[in-house]
Amino acid sequence: MFQTIPFVDWTNGAIVMTVIFALVILGLVGFVMYFINTAGKNKDSK
């Protein structure tokens, strides 16, 4: 009567949610990198 509970149940859309989460994180990191690279250039353009 020993039942193992799976750590992750991949049948409930967890793969899709993981991919969406990864895309959001990559988008945020890309935005921060873009913001860092363009923030210093505004001072030099004047």
Secondary structure in CASP SS format (residue, H / E / C, confidence):
PFRMAT SS
TARGET T0000
AUTHOR 0000-0000-0000
METHOD secondary structure of the structure
MODEL  1
M C 1.00
F C 1.00
Q C 1.00
T C 1.00
I C 1.00
P C 1.00
F C 1.00
V C 1.00
D C 1.00
W H 1.00
T H 1.00
N H 1.00
G C 1.00
A H 1.00
I H 1.00
V H 1.00
M H 1.00
T H 1.00
V H 1.00
I H 1.00
F H 1.00
A H 1.00
L H 1.00
V H 1.00
I H 1.00
L H 1.00
G H 1.00
L H 1.00
V H 1.00
G H 1.00
F H 1.00
V H 1.00
M H 1.00
Y H 1.00
F H 1.00
I H 1.00
N H 1.00
T H 1.00
A H 1.00
G C 1.00
K H 1.00
N H 1.00
K H 1.00
D H 1.00
S C 1.00
K C 1.00
END
